[in-house]
Amino acid sequence: MNTTKKQPQRTCVACRSVGGKRGLLRVVRTPEGRVLLDPSGRLPGRGAYFCRENACLAAAVKGVQLEQILKVKMISEDRETLKTALGEILKEQAVV
């Protein structure tokens, strides 16, 4: 009997590629209306997923696509926090 667990699949909102939930980064709109990076994937709220490609991460903070998906108008503080968090991830990827 095959007992392998199925891994949840999610779609990157920037490039539309499908991948495993754990391989993508989640950005979440909290119930308070804040937009945060969710490294654990467990924060409550509406989420959007991005693959770890530089172009996709840049698209996460550049355009209005994320605002449309999360159904929120991002304030500049949230946008800067998200840029900083995604910048750290890009640095980690460059080291590895």
Phi, psi and omega in degrees: 000133181277119183245023179286138179280143175278136179268131179300139180256140177227161181247131175292129183284345180272308185254356177066018177278148182260135179209174178294146182303321182286341180272352182251159177262139181253133172247133187234144169261115182287164177301337177279352179097004178279152177247121185225156169281135183243086183294332181278337182075018185237359180294144178286148177130178181282131185241159174223145185246143178228139174284170188271022177279146182302317182295321180290320179292324176294322179293335181297326184251347187280307190261189179266001182301317180295320178298320180293318182291318181277352180056052180208151172266115183285134174276160184299326179297316178294321180295319179292320177298318179293319177299316180297314181296317180289328175297321177297320179293320178297321178296319179297320180293324181292327181289319183284000000 
